[in-house]
Amino acid sequence: MRLGRVVGRVWSSAKTDQFEGVKLLVIQPVDEQGAAAGRSLVAVDAVGAGAGETVYWCRGREASYAMLPSEVGTDAAVVGIVDSVTTTGSE
C-alpha cells in the first residue's frame, strides 16, 4: 500500500455498468512527510474519502478486491483514510 492525498474527482456520464455508483478520485502519491512523490492517478474509492484527505491506496490486481462482492476492473483503489503517520525518530 502507498500513501496519497485526494486532489480531485472524476465524473463520467458514459461508463460500463460495473462502475455505476462507484466514486473515482484523483490521488497524488505522497511520501511520509506529505510531499508529492510521483504522478497523480485515478483510483476507485472503497472507503468514502474526500478532498484533501490523506489516504492509503493499492495498485494492481489487489485493487479490484477492495470493491467486493462486485469486483470492479481497476488498477488502483483507495482502501483507507489516514489519521496520522509516524516514522522512526518522529512523533
PyMOL Python script that loads the backbone (N, CA, C, O; Angstrom):
from pymol import cmd

cmd.read_pdbstr("""\
ATOM      1  N   MET A   1       0.837  -1.177   0.000  1.00  0.00           N
ATOM      2  CA  MET A   1       0.000   0.000   0.000  1.00  0.00           C
ATOM      3  C   MET A   1       0.881   1.240   0.000  1.00  0.00           C
ATOM      4  O   MET A   1       2.036   1.202   0.426  1.00  0.00           O
ATOM      5  N   ARG A   2       0.324   2.322  -0.478  1.00  0.00           N
ATOM      6  CA  ARG A   2       1.057   3.576  -0.609  1.00  0.00           C
ATOM      7  C   ARG A   2       0.220   4.715  -0.050  1.00  0.00           C
ATOM      8  O   ARG A   2      -1.003   4.616   0.058  1.00  0.00           O
ATOM      9  N   LEU A   3       0.902   5.798   0.303  1.00  0.00           N
ATOM     10  CA  LEU A   3       0.206   6.988   0.799  1.00  0.00           C
ATOM     11  C   LEU A   3      -0.139   7.908  -0.365  1.00  0.00           C
ATOM     12  O   LEU A   3       0.569   7.949  -1.371  1.00  0.00           O
ATOM     13  N   GLY A   4      -1.237   8.646  -0.215  1.00  0.00           N
ATOM     14  CA  GLY A   4      -1.627   9.616  -1.228  1.00  0.00           C
ATOM     15  C   GLY A   4      -2.542  10.664  -0.630  1.00  0.00           C
ATOM     16  O   GLY A   4      -3.001  10.531   0.504  1.00  0.00           O
ATOM     17  N   ARG A   5      -2.804  11.714  -1.403  1.00  0.00           N
ATOM     18  CA  ARG A   5      -3.727  12.767  -0.987  1.00  0.00           C
ATOM     19  C   ARG A   5      -4.765  12.916  -2.082  1.00  0.00           C
ATOM     20  O   ARG A   5      -4.430  12.923  -3.266  1.00  0.00           O
ATOM     21  N   VAL A   6      -6.017  13.036  -1.688  1.00  0.00           N
ATOM     22  CA  VAL A   6      -7.102  13.214  -2.660  1.00  0.00           C
ATOM     23  C   VAL A   6      -7.042  14.648  -3.174  1.00  0.00           C
ATOM     24  O   VAL A   6      -7.177  15.600  -2.406  1.00  0.00           O
ATOM     25  N   VAL A   7      -6.837  14.791  -4.483  1.00  0.00           N
ATOM     26  CA  VAL A   7      -6.708  16.130  -5.074  1.00  0.00           C
ATOM     27  C   VAL A   7      -7.805  16.442  -6.081  1.00  0.00           C
ATOM     28  O   VAL A   7      -7.839  17.537  -6.642  1.00  0.00           O
ATOM     29  N   GLY A   8      -8.697  15.494  -6.315  1.00  0.00           N
ATOM     30  CA  GLY A   8      -9.768  15.755  -7.269  1.00  0.00           C
ATOM     31  C   GLY A   8     -10.699  14.572  -7.401  1.00  0.00           C
ATOM     32  O   GLY A   8     -10.554  13.559  -6.717  1.00  0.00           O
ATOM     33  N   ARG A   9     -11.660  14.726  -8.297  1.00  0.00           N
ATOM     34  CA  ARG A   9     -12.656  13.692  -8.526  1.00  0.00           C
ATOM     35  C   ARG A   9     -12.911  13.605 -10.022  1.00  0.00           C
ATOM     36  O   ARG A   9     -12.822  14.612 -10.725  1.00  0.00           O
ATOM     37  N   VAL A  10     -13.224  12.429 -10.512  1.00  0.00           N
ATOM     38  CA  VAL A  10     -13.511  12.216 -11.929  1.00  0.00           C
ATOM     39  C   VAL A  10     -15.005  11.961 -12.088  1.00  0.00           C
ATOM     40  O   VAL A  10     -15.579  11.130 -11.384  1.00  0.00           O
ATOM     41  N   TRP A  11     -15.623  12.674 -13.006  1.00  0.00           N
ATOM     42  CA  TRP A  11     -17.044  12.484 -13.313  1.00  0.00           C
ATOM     43  C   TRP A  11     -17.144  11.898 -14.713  1.00  0.00           C
ATOM     44  O   TRP A  11     -16.435  12.333 -15.620  1.00  0.00           O
ATOM     45  N   SER A  12     -18.016  10.918 -14.894  1.00  0.00           N
ATOM     46  CA  SER A  12     -18.171  10.287 -16.194  1.00  0.00           C
ATOM     47  C   SER A  12     -19.645   9.947 -16.421  1.00  0.00           C
ATOM     48  O   SER A  12     -20.263   9.258 -15.610  1.00  0.00           O
ATOM     49  N   SER A  13     -20.197  10.435 -17.524  1.00  0.00           N
ATOM     50  CA  SER A  13     -21.602  10.141 -17.815  1.00  0.00           C
ATOM     51  C   SER A  13     -21.739   8.851 -18.617  1.00  0.00           C
ATOM     52  O   SER A  13     -22.807   8.239 -18.615  1.00  0.00           O
ATOM     53  N   ALA A  14     -20.680   8.428 -19.302  1.00  0.00           N
ATOM     54  CA  ALA A  14     -20.708   7.177 -20.060  1.00  0.00           C
ATOM     55  C   ALA A  14     -19.662   6.237 -19.466  1.00  0.00           C
ATOM     56  O   ALA A  14     -18.471   6.547 -19.460  1.00  0.00           O
ATOM     57  N   LYS A  15     -20.119   5.079 -18.962  1.00  0.00           N
ATOM     58  CA  LYS A  15     -19.217   4.116 -18.335  1.00  0.00           C
ATOM     59  C   LYS A  15     -19.852   2.737 -18.363  1.00  0.00           C
ATOM     60  O   LYS A  15     -21.049   2.608 -18.622  1.00  0.00           O
ATOM     61  N   THR A  16     -19.062   1.706 -18.098  1.00  0.00           N
ATOM     62  CA  THR A  16     -19.609   0.351 -18.045  1.00  0.00           C
ATOM     63  C   THR A  16     -20.476   0.207 -16.801  1.00  0.00           C
ATOM     64  O   THR A  16     -20.339   0.971 -15.845  1.00  0.00           O
ATOM     65  N   ASP A  17     -21.354  -0.766 -16.820  1.00  0.00           N
ATOM     66  CA  ASP A  17     -22.283  -0.987 -15.708  1.00  0.00           C
ATOM     67  C   ASP A  17     -21.562  -1.234 -14.386  1.00  0.00           C
ATOM     68  O   ASP A  17     -22.069  -0.842 -13.334  1.00  0.00           O
ATOM     69  N   GLN A  18     -20.401  -1.869 -14.412  1.00  0.00           N
ATOM     70  CA  GLN A  18     -19.699  -2.179 -13.168  1.00  0.00           C
ATOM     71  C   GLN A  18     -19.241  -0.925 -12.426  1.00  0.00           C
ATOM     72  O   GLN A  18     -18.905  -1.003 -11.244  1.00  0.00           O
ATOM     73  N   PHE A  19     -19.221   0.225 -13.090  1.00  0.00           N
ATOM     74  CA  PHE A  19     -18.819   1.465 -12.443  1.00  0.00           C
ATOM     75  C   PHE A  19     -20.009   2.319 -11.991  1.00  0.00           C
ATOM     76  O   PHE A  19     -19.807   3.432 -11.508  1.00  0.00           O
ATOM     77  N   GLU A  20     -21.233   1.829 -12.135  1.00  0.00           N
ATOM     78  CA  GLU A  20     -22.403   2.562 -11.643  1.00  0.00           C
ATOM     79  C   GLU A  20     -22.290   2.724 -10.129  1.00  0.00           C
ATOM     80  O   GLU A  20     -22.130   1.735  -9.413  1.00  0.00           O
ATOM     81  N   GLY A  21     -22.370   3.943  -9.641  1.00  0.00           N
ATOM     82  CA  GLY A  21     -22.315   4.206  -8.209  1.00  0.00           C
ATOM     83  C   GLY A  21     -20.927   4.170  -7.596  1.00  0.00           C
ATOM     84  O   GLY A  21     -20.788   4.292  -6.379  1.00  0.00           O
ATOM     85  N   VAL A  22     -19.892   4.004  -8.421  1.00  0.00           N
ATOM     86  CA  VAL A  22     -18.518   3.957  -7.922  1.00  0.00           C
ATOM     87  C   VAL A  22     -17.894   5.339  -8.059  1.00  0.00           C
ATOM     88  O   VAL A  22     -17.904   5.928  -9.140  1.00  0.00           O
ATOM     89  N   LYS A  23     -17.345   5.860  -6.946  1.00  0.00           N
ATOM     90  CA  LYS A  23     -16.700   7.171  -6.961  1.00  0.00           C
ATOM     91  C   LYS A  23     -15.264   7.012  -7.421  1.00  0.00           C
ATOM     92  O   LYS A  23     -14.548   6.134  -6.940  1.00  0.00           O
ATOM     93  N   LEU A  24     -14.837   7.858  -8.353  1.00  0.00           N
ATOM     94  CA  LEU A  24     -13.463   7.859  -8.852  1.00  0.00           C
ATOM     95  C   LEU A  24     -12.752   9.108  -8.343  1.00  0.00           C
ATOM     96  O   LEU A  24     -13.241  10.224  -8.516  1.00  0.00           O
ATOM     97  N   LEU A  25     -11.596   8.910  -7.715  1.00  0.00           N
ATOM     98  CA  LEU A  25     -10.826  10.009  -7.142  1.00  0.00           C
ATOM     99  C   LEU A  25      -9.498  10.182  -7.850  1.00  0.00           C
ATOM    100  O   LEU A  25      -8.910   9.214  -8.331  1.00  0.00           O
ATOM    101  N   VAL A  26      -9.024  11.425  -7.914  1.00  0.00           N
ATOM    102  CA  VAL A  26      -7.676  11.701  -8.386  1.00  0.00           C
ATOM    103  C   VAL A  26      -6.785  11.737  -7.153  1.00  0.00           C
ATOM    104  O   VAL A  26      -7.029  12.513  -6.228  1.00  0.00           O
ATOM    105  N   ILE A  27      -5.753  10.899  -7.140  1.00  0.00           N
ATOM    106  CA  ILE A  27      -4.854  10.746  -5.996  1.00  0.00           C
ATOM    107  C   ILE A  27      -3.460  11.236  -6.369  1.00  0.00           C
ATOM    108  O   ILE A  27      -2.934  10.886  -7.426  1.00  0.00           O
ATOM    109  N   GLN A  28      -2.869  12.042  -5.503  1.00  0.00           N
ATOM    110  CA  GLN A  28      -1.469  12.449  -5.644  1.00  0.00           C
ATOM    111  C   GLN A  28      -0.653  11.614  -4.660  1.00  0.00           C
ATOM    112  O   GLN A  28      -0.794  11.792  -3.451  1.00  0.00           O
ATOM    113  N   PRO A  29       0.202  10.702  -5.150  1.00  0.00           N
ATOM    114  CA  PRO A  29       1.053   9.951  -4.220  1.00  0.00           C
ATOM    115  C   PRO A  29       1.923  10.914  -3.411  1.00  0.00           C
ATOM    116  O   PRO A  29       2.414  11.911  -3.939  1.00  0.00           O
ATOM    117  N   VAL A  30       2.107  10.605  -2.124  1.00  0.00           N
ATOM    118  CA  VAL A  30       2.926  11.441  -1.240  1.00  0.00           C
ATOM    119  C   VAL A  30       3.885  10.561  -0.444  1.00  0.00           C
ATOM    120  O   VAL A  30       3.679   9.354  -0.316  1.00  0.00           O
ATOM    121  N   ASP A  31       4.944  11.186   0.092  1.00  0.00           N
ATOM    122  CA  ASP A  31       5.855  10.471   0.977  1.00  0.00           C
ATOM    123  C   ASP A  31       5.385  10.625   2.421  1.00  0.00           C
ATOM    124  O   ASP A  31       4.324  11.197   2.674  1.00  0.00           O
ATOM    125  N   GLU A  32       6.173  10.113   3.367  1.00  0.00           N
ATOM    126  CA  GLU A  32       5.777  10.138   4.781  1.00  0.00           C
ATOM    127  C   GLU A  32       5.592  11.551   5.337  1.00  0.00           C
ATOM    128  O   GLU A  32       4.862  11.746   6.309  1.00  0.00           O
ATOM    129  N   GLN A  33       6.252  12.535   4.721  1.00  0.00           N
ATOM    130  CA  GLN A  33       6.121  13.921   5.166  1.00  0.00           C
ATOM    131  C   GLN A  33       4.985  14.662   4.460  1.00  0.00           C
ATOM    132  O   GLN A  33       4.703  15.818   4.776  1.00  0.00           O
ATOM    133  N   GLY A  34       4.339  14.000   3.513  1.00  0.00           N
ATOM    134  CA  GLY A  34       3.231  14.620   2.801  1.00  0.00           C
ATOM    135  C   GLY A  34       3.620  15.331   1.524  1.00  0.00           C
ATOM    136  O   GLY A  34       2.774  15.967   0.896  1.00  0.00           O
ATOM    137  N   ALA A  35       4.896  15.240   1.113  1.00  0.00           N
ATOM    138  CA  ALA A  35       5.356  15.878  -0.130  1.00  0.00           C
ATOM    139  C   ALA A  35       4.999  14.993  -1.321  1.00  0.00           C
ATOM    140  O   ALA A  35       5.029  13.766  -1.232  1.00  0.00           O
ATOM    141  N   ALA A  36       4.662  15.636  -2.431  1.00  0.00           N
ATOM    142  CA  ALA A  36       4.319  14.893  -3.647  1.00  0.00           C
ATOM    143  C   ALA A  36       5.436  13.931  -4.019  1.00  0.00           C
ATOM    144  O   ALA A  36       6.616  14.273  -3.944  1.00  0.00           O
ATOM    145  N   ALA A  37       5.051  12.724  -4.422  1.00  0.00           N
ATOM    146  CA  ALA A  37       6.034  11.681  -4.746  1.00  0.00           C
ATOM    147  C   ALA A  37       5.552  10.893  -5.958  1.00  0.00           C
ATOM    148  O   ALA A  37       5.173   9.729  -5.831  1.00  0.00           O
ATOM    149  N   GLY A  38       5.563  11.510  -7.113  1.00  0.00           N
ATOM    150  CA  GLY A  38       5.141  10.822  -8.325  1.00  0.00           C
ATOM    151  C   GLY A  38       3.963  11.496  -8.998  1.00  0.00           C
ATOM    152  O   GLY A  38       3.472  12.532  -8.552  1.00  0.00           O
ATOM    153  N   ARG A  39       3.528  10.885 -10.074  1.00  0.00           N
ATOM    154  CA  ARG A  39       2.421  11.423 -10.870  1.00  0.00           C
ATOM    155  C   ARG A  39       1.074  11.056 -10.260  1.00  0.00           C
ATOM    156  O   ARG A  39       0.923   9.999  -9.648  1.00  0.00           O
ATOM    157  N   SER A  40       0.105  11.937 -10.433  1.00  0.00           N
ATOM    158  CA  SER A  40      -1.240  11.658  -9.920  1.00  0.00           C
ATOM    159  C   SER A  40      -1.880  10.541 -10.746  1.00  0.00           C
ATOM    160  O   SER A  40      -1.455  10.250 -11.864  1.00  0.00           O
ATOM    161  N   LEU A  41      -2.917   9.922 -10.162  1.00  0.00           N
ATOM    162  CA  LEU A  41      -3.597   8.810 -10.810  1.00  0.00           C
ATOM    163  C   LEU A  41      -5.053   8.790 -10.395  1.00  0.00           C
ATOM    164  O   LEU A  41      -5.450   9.482  -9.458  1.00  0.00           O
ATOM    165  N   VAL A  42      -5.842   8.002 -11.089  1.00  0.00           N
ATOM    166  CA  VAL A  42      -7.259   7.843 -10.763  1.00  0.00           C
ATOM    167  C   VAL A  42      -7.437   6.506 -10.048  1.00  0.00           C
ATOM    168  O   VAL A  42      -6.892   5.488 -10.475  1.00  0.00           O
ATOM    169  N   ALA A  43      -8.204   6.516  -8.957  1.00  0.00           N
ATOM    170  CA  ALA A  43      -8.449   5.303  -8.180  1.00  0.00           C
ATOM    171  C   ALA A  43      -9.924   5.228  -7.799  1.00  0.00           C
ATOM    172  O   ALA A  43     -10.571   6.256  -7.596  1.00  0.00           O
ATOM    173  N   VAL A  44     -10.450   4.017  -7.702  1.00  0.00           N
ATOM    174  CA  VAL A  44     -11.805   3.850  -7.185  1.00  0.00           C
ATOM    175  C   VAL A  44     -11.757   4.079  -5.676  1.00  0.00           C
ATOM    176  O   VAL A  44     -10.748   3.801  -5.028  1.00  0.00           O
ATOM    177  N   ASP A  45     -12.850   4.585  -5.128  1.00  0.00           N
ATOM    178  CA  ASP A  45     -12.916   4.889  -3.697  1.00  0.00           C
ATOM    179  C   ASP A  45     -13.750   3.840  -2.978  1.00  0.00           C
ATOM    180  O   ASP A  45     -14.965   3.767  -3.165  1.00  0.00           O
ATOM    181  N   ALA A  46     -13.091   3.023  -2.149  1.00  0.00           N
ATOM    182  CA  ALA A  46     -13.782   1.965  -1.412  1.00  0.00           C
ATOM    183  C   ALA A  46     -14.157   2.375   0.008  1.00  0.00           C
ATOM    184  O   ALA A  46     -14.804   1.608   0.721  1.00  0.00           O
ATOM    185  N   VAL A  47     -13.752   3.597   0.435  1.00  0.00           N
ATOM    186  CA  VAL A  47     -13.931   3.969   1.844  1.00  0.00           C
ATOM    187  C   VAL A  47     -14.629   5.308   2.070  1.00  0.00           C
ATOM    188  O   VAL A  47     -14.841   5.685   3.223  1.00  0.00           O
ATOM    189  N   GLY A  48     -14.987   6.028   1.037  1.00  0.00           N
ATOM    190  CA  GLY A  48     -15.661   7.309   1.220  1.00  0.00           C
ATOM    191  C   GLY A  48     -14.729   8.460   1.525  1.00  0.00           C
ATOM    192  O   GLY A  48     -15.078   9.344   2.307  1.00  0.00           O
ATOM    193  N   ALA A  49     -13.553   8.468   0.925  1.00  0.00           N
ATOM    194  CA  ALA A  49     -12.577   9.541   1.144  1.00  0.00           C
ATOM    195  C   ALA A  49     -13.048  10.835   0.485  1.00  0.00           C
ATOM    196  O   ALA A  49     -13.837  10.816  -0.459  1.00  0.00           O
ATOM    197  N   GLY A  50     -12.547  11.963   1.002  1.00  0.00           N
ATOM    198  CA  GLY A  50     -12.929  13.257   0.476  1.00  0.00           C
ATOM    199  C   GLY A  50     -11.738  14.110   0.098  1.00  0.00           C
ATOM    200  O   GLY A  50     -10.591  13.745   0.355  1.00  0.00           O
ATOM    201  N   ALA A  51     -12.012  15.238  -0.507  1.00  0.00           N
ATOM    202  CA  ALA A  51     -10.974  16.151  -0.982  1.00  0.00           C
ATOM    203  C   ALA A  51     -10.019  16.543   0.135  1.00  0.00           C
ATOM    204  O   ALA A  51     -10.448  16.886   1.237  1.00  0.00           O
ATOM    205  N   GLY A  52      -8.721  16.491  -0.153  1.00  0.00           N
ATOM    206  CA  GLY A  52      -7.695  16.922   0.783  1.00  0.00           C
ATOM    207  C   GLY A  52      -7.286  15.876   1.797  1.00  0.00           C
ATOM    208  O   GLY A  52      -6.303  16.078   2.510  1.00  0.00           O
ATOM    209  N   GLU A  53      -8.010  14.752   1.891  1.00  0.00           N
ATOM    210  CA  GLU A  53      -7.662  13.733   2.883  1.00  0.00           C
ATOM    211  C   GLU A  53      -6.439  12.932   2.443  1.00  0.00           C
ATOM    212  O   GLU A  53      -6.219  12.698   1.255  1.00  0.00           O
ATOM    213  N   THR A  54      -5.651  12.520   3.435  1.00  0.00           N
ATOM    214  CA  THR A  54      -4.555  11.598   3.187  1.00  0.00           C
ATOM    215  C   THR A  54      -5.132  10.190   3.255  1.00  0.00           C
ATOM    216  O   THR A  54      -5.879   9.856   4.175  1.00  0.00           O
ATOM    217  N   VAL A  55      -4.777   9.373   2.274  1.00  0.00           N
ATOM    218  CA  VAL A  55      -5.331   8.029   2.165  1.00  0.00           C
ATOM    219  C   VAL A  55      -4.214   7.032   1.928  1.00  0.00           C
ATOM    220  O   VAL A  55      -3.086   7.410   1.609  1.00  0.00           O
ATOM    221  N   TYR A  56      -4.536   5.750   2.085  1.00  0.00           N
ATOM    222  CA  TYR A  56      -3.622   4.750   1.573  1.00  0.00           C
ATOM    223  C   TYR A  56      -4.345   3.983   0.486  1.00  0.00           C
ATOM    224  O   TYR A  56      -5.551   3.746   0.556  1.00  0.00           O
ATOM    225  N   TRP A  57      -3.574   3.600  -0.522  1.00  0.00           N
ATOM    226  CA  TRP A  57      -4.148   3.004  -1.705  1.00  0.00           C
ATOM    227  C   TRP A  57      -3.279   1.850  -2.182  1.00  0.00           C
ATOM    228  O   TRP A  57      -2.100   1.760  -1.839  1.00  0.00           O
ATOM    229  N   CYS A  58      -3.872   0.979  -2.969  1.00  0.00           N
ATOM    230  CA  CYS A  58      -3.123  -0.143  -3.527  1.00  0.00           C
ATOM    231  C   CYS A  58      -3.305  -0.151  -5.036  1.00  0.00           C
ATOM    232  O   CYS A  58      -4.204   0.486  -5.586  1.00  0.00           O
ATOM    233  N   ARG A  59      -2.427  -0.890  -5.677  1.00  0.00           N
ATOM    234  CA  ARG A  59      -2.410  -0.927  -7.133  1.00  0.00           C
ATOM    235  C   ARG A  59      -2.333  -2.374  -7.610  1.00  0.00           C
ATOM    236  O   ARG A  59      -1.860  -3.251  -6.887  1.00  0.00           O
ATOM    237  N   GLY A  60      -2.790  -2.611  -8.805  1.00  0.00           N
ATOM    238  CA  GLY A  60      -2.707  -3.936  -9.397  1.00  0.00           C
ATOM    239  C   GLY A  60      -3.957  -4.758  -9.146  1.00  0.00           C
ATOM    240  O   GLY A  60      -5.008  -4.214  -8.806  1.00  0.00           O
ATOM    241  N   ARG A  61      -3.845  -6.053  -9.310  1.00  0.00           N
ATOM    242  CA  ARG A  61      -4.991  -6.960  -9.165  1.00  0.00           C
ATOM    243  C   ARG A  61      -5.680  -6.802  -7.816  1.00  0.00           C
ATOM    244  O   ARG A  61      -6.906  -6.881  -7.733  1.00  0.00           O
ATOM    245  N   GLU A  62      -4.900  -6.578  -6.754  1.00  0.00           N
ATOM    246  CA  GLU A  62      -5.464  -6.432  -5.413  1.00  0.00           C
ATOM    247  C   GLU A  62      -6.423  -5.249  -5.318  1.00  0.00           C
ATOM    248  O   GLU A  62      -7.326  -5.258  -4.481  1.00  0.00           O
ATOM    249  N   ALA A  63      -6.245  -4.244  -6.152  1.00  0.00           N
ATOM    250  CA  ALA A  63      -7.122  -3.067  -6.114  1.00  0.00           C
ATOM    251  C   ALA A  63      -8.571  -3.438  -6.413  1.00  0.00           C
ATOM    252  O   ALA A  63      -9.489  -2.838  -5.852  1.00  0.00           O
ATOM    253  N   SER A  64      -8.786  -4.406  -7.279  1.00  0.00           N
ATOM    254  CA  SER A  64     -10.164  -4.784  -7.618  1.00  0.00           C
ATOM    255  C   SER A  64     -10.859  -5.484  -6.452  1.00  0.00           C
ATOM    256  O   SER A  64     -12.087  -5.462  -6.377  1.00  0.00           O
ATOM    257  N   TYR A  65     -10.109  -6.100  -5.545  1.00  0.00           N
ATOM    258  CA  TYR A  65     -10.701  -6.787  -4.396  1.00  0.00           C
ATOM    259  C   TYR A  65     -11.339  -5.809  -3.408  1.00  0.00           C
ATOM    260  O   TYR A  65     -12.211  -6.200  -2.632  1.00  0.00           O
ATOM    261  N   ALA A  66     -10.922  -4.560  -3.428  1.00  0.00           N
ATOM    262  CA  ALA A  66     -11.457  -3.568  -2.490  1.00  0.00           C
ATOM    263  C   ALA A  66     -12.948  -3.325  -2.690  1.00  0.00           C
ATOM    264  O   ALA A  66     -13.628  -2.851  -1.780  1.00  0.00           O
ATOM    265  N   MET A  67     -13.454  -3.646  -3.867  1.00  0.00           N
ATOM    266  CA  MET A  67     -14.855  -3.370  -4.184  1.00  0.00           C
ATOM    267  C   MET A  67     -15.739  -4.608  -4.091  1.00  0.00           C
ATOM    268  O   MET A  67     -16.879  -4.586  -4.556  1.00  0.00           O
ATOM    269  N   LEU A  68     -15.229  -5.693  -3.494  1.00  0.00           N
ATOM    270  CA  LEU A  68     -16.035  -6.918  -3.360  1.00  0.00           C
ATOM    271  C   LEU A  68     -17.305  -6.637  -2.575  1.00  0.00           C
ATOM    272  O   LEU A  68     -17.262  -5.772  -1.701  1.00  0.00           O
ATOM    273  N   PRO A  69     -18.405  -7.282  -2.810  1.00  0.00           N
ATOM    274  CA  PRO A  69     -18.536  -8.508  -3.576  1.00  0.00           C
ATOM    275  C   PRO A  69     -18.621  -8.306  -5.083  1.00  0.00           C
ATOM    276  O   PRO A  69     -18.521  -9.286  -5.821  1.00  0.00           O
ATOM    277  N   SER A  70     -18.799  -7.092  -5.572  1.00  0.00           N
ATOM    278  CA  SER A  70     -18.835  -6.866  -7.018  1.00  0.00           C
ATOM    279  C   SER A  70     -17.467  -6.350  -7.464  1.00  0.00           C
ATOM    280  O   SER A  70     -17.196  -5.150  -7.428  1.00  0.00           O
ATOM    281  N   GLU A  71     -16.624  -7.269  -7.878  1.00  0.00           N
ATOM    282  CA  GLU A  71     -15.260  -6.937  -8.295  1.00  0.00           C
ATOM    283  C   GLU A  71     -15.294  -5.967  -9.477  1.00  0.00           C
ATOM    284  O   GLU A  71     -15.901  -6.256 -10.507  1.00  0.00           O
ATOM    285  N   VAL A  72     -14.637  -4.816  -9.319  1.00  0.00           N
ATOM    286  CA  VAL A  72     -14.593  -3.782 -10.343  1.00  0.00           C
ATOM    287  C   VAL A  72     -13.220  -3.812 -10.995  1.00  0.00           C
ATOM    288  O   VAL A  72     -12.202  -3.854 -10.304  1.00  0.00           O
ATOM    289  N   GLY A  73     -13.188  -3.792 -12.324  1.00  0.00           N
ATOM    290  CA  GLY A  73     -11.921  -3.794 -13.051  1.00  0.00           C
ATOM    291  C   GLY A  73     -11.205  -2.472 -12.873  1.00  0.00           C
ATOM    292  O   GLY A  73     -11.561  -1.485 -13.518  1.00  0.00           O
ATOM    293  N   THR A  74     -10.204  -2.433 -12.010  1.00  0.00           N
ATOM    294  CA  THR A  74      -9.487  -1.196 -11.736  1.00  0.00           C
ATOM    295  C   THR A  74      -8.009  -1.468 -11.506  1.00  0.00           C
ATOM    296  O   THR A  74      -7.621  -2.582 -11.155  1.00  0.00           O
ATOM    297  N   ASP A  75      -7.197  -0.457 -11.702  1.00  0.00           N
ATOM    298  CA  ASP A  75      -5.764  -0.584 -11.476  1.00  0.00           C
ATOM    299  C   ASP A  75      -5.352  -0.009 -10.128  1.00  0.00           C
ATOM    300  O   ASP A  75      -4.268  -0.317  -9.633  1.00  0.00           O
ATOM    301  N   ALA A  76      -6.210   0.830  -9.518  1.00  0.00           N
ATOM    302  CA  ALA A  76      -5.876   1.448  -8.229  1.00  0.00           C
ATOM    303  C   ALA A  76      -7.145   1.654  -7.414  1.00  0.00           C
ATOM    304  O   ALA A  76      -8.209   1.950  -7.957  1.00  0.00           O
ATOM    305  N   ALA A  77      -7.011   1.491  -6.090  1.00  0.00           N
ATOM    306  CA  ALA A  77      -8.164   1.677  -5.205  1.00  0.00           C
ATOM    307  C   ALA A  77      -7.728   2.318  -3.899  1.00  0.00           C
ATOM    308  O   ALA A  77      -6.697   1.955  -3.333  1.00  0.00           O
ATOM    309  N   VAL A  78      -8.521   3.279  -3.422  1.00  0.00           N
ATOM    310  CA  VAL A  78      -8.323   3.857  -2.096  1.00  0.00           C
ATOM    311  C   VAL A  78      -8.942   2.880  -1.109  1.00  0.00           C
ATOM    312  O   VAL A  78     -10.126   2.558  -1.208  1.00  0.00           O
ATOM    313  N   VAL A  79      -8.131   2.402  -0.145  1.00  0.00           N
ATOM    314  CA  VAL A  79      -8.606   1.371   0.784  1.00  0.00           C
ATOM    315  C   VAL A  79      -8.590   1.826   2.241  1.00  0.00           C
ATOM    316  O   VAL A  79      -8.981   1.061   3.122  1.00  0.00           O
ATOM    317  N   GLY A  80      -8.149   3.051   2.513  1.00  0.00           N
ATOM    318  CA  GLY A  80      -8.162   3.544   3.883  1.00  0.00           C
ATOM    319  C   GLY A  80      -7.929   5.038   3.954  1.00  0.00           C
ATOM    320  O   GLY A  80      -7.310   5.623   3.065  1.00  0.00           O
ATOM    321  N   ILE A  81      -8.432   5.660   5.026  1.00  0.00           N
ATOM    322  CA  ILE A  81      -8.207   7.075   5.296  1.00  0.00           C
ATOM    323  C   ILE A  81      -7.226   7.156   6.456  1.00  0.00           C
ATOM    324  O   ILE A  81      -7.428   6.529   7.496  1.00  0.00           O
ATOM    325  N   VAL A  82      -6.160   7.934   6.271  1.00  0.00           N
ATOM    326  CA  VAL A  82      -5.071   8.014   7.254  1.00  0.00           C
ATOM    327  C   VAL A  82      -5.386   9.058   8.312  1.00  0.00           C
ATOM    328  O   VAL A  82      -5.730  10.196   7.993  1.00  0.00           O
ATOM    329  N   ASP A  83      -5.264   8.659   9.587  1.00  0.00           N
ATOM    330  CA  ASP A  83      -5.429   9.605  10.688  1.00  0.00           C
ATOM    331  C   ASP A  83      -4.106  10.280  11.023  1.00  0.00           C
ATOM    332  O   ASP A  83      -4.072  11.483  11.283  1.00  0.00           O
ATOM    333  N   SER A  84      -3.011   9.512  11.019  1.00  0.00           N
ATOM    334  CA  SER A  84      -1.687  10.090  11.279  1.00  0.00           C
ATOM    335  C   SER A  84      -0.615   9.168  10.730  1.00  0.00           C
ATOM    336  O   SER A  84      -0.856   7.982  10.501  1.00  0.00           O
ATOM    337  N   VAL A  85       0.562   9.716  10.523  1.00  0.00           N
ATOM    338  CA  VAL A  85       1.718   8.950  10.056  1.00  0.00           C
ATOM    339  C   VAL A  85       2.854   9.187  11.025  1.00  0.00           C
ATOM    340  O   VAL A  85       3.203  10.334  11.304  1.00  0.00           O
ATOM    341  N   THR A  86       3.441   8.110  11.546  1.00  0.00           N
ATOM    342  CA  THR A  86       4.581   8.203  12.443  1.00  0.00           C
ATOM    343  C   THR A  86       5.707   7.357  11.860  1.00  0.00           C
ATOM    344  O   THR A  86       5.500   6.191  11.524  1.00  0.00           O
ATOM    345  N   THR A  87       6.882   7.932  11.741  1.00  0.00           N
ATOM    346  CA  THR A  87       8.039   7.186  11.264  1.00  0.00           C
ATOM    347  C   THR A  87       9.077   7.113  12.383  1.00  0.00           C
ATOM    348  O   THR A  87       9.008   7.881  13.343  1.00  0.00           O
ATOM    349  N   THR A  88      10.014   6.217  12.266  1.00  0.00           N
ATOM    350  CA  THR A  88      11.063   6.064  13.287  1.00  0.00           C
ATOM    351  C   THR A  88      11.778   7.391  13.493  1.00  0.00           C
ATOM    352  O   THR A  88      12.228   8.022  12.537  1.00  0.00           O
ATOM    353  N   GLY A  89      11.878   7.807  14.748  1.00  0.00           N
ATOM    354  CA  GLY A  89      12.563   9.053  15.078  1.00  0.00           C
ATOM    355  C   GLY A  89      11.680  10.274  15.050  1.00  0.00           C
ATOM    356  O   GLY A  89      12.158  11.377  15.318  1.00  0.00           O
ATOM    357  N   SER A  90      10.382  10.116  14.729  1.00  0.00           N
ATOM    358  CA  SER A  90       9.487  11.290  14.741  1.00  0.00           C
ATOM    359  C   SER A  90       8.338  11.001  15.700  1.00  0.00           C
ATOM    360  O   SER A  90       8.136   9.862  16.121  1.00  0.00           O
ATOM    361  N   GLU A  91       7.605  12.024  16.032  1.00  0.00           N
ATOM    362  CA  GLU A  91       6.460  11.860  16.944  1.00  0.00           C
ATOM    363  C   GLU A  91       5.194  12.276  16.272  1.00  0.00           C
ATOM    364  O   GLU A  91       4.124  12.211  16.877  1.00  0.00           O
TER     365      GLU A  91
END
""", "prot")
cmd.dss("prot")
cmd.show_as("cartoon", "prot")
cmd.util.cbc("prot")
cmd.orient("prot")
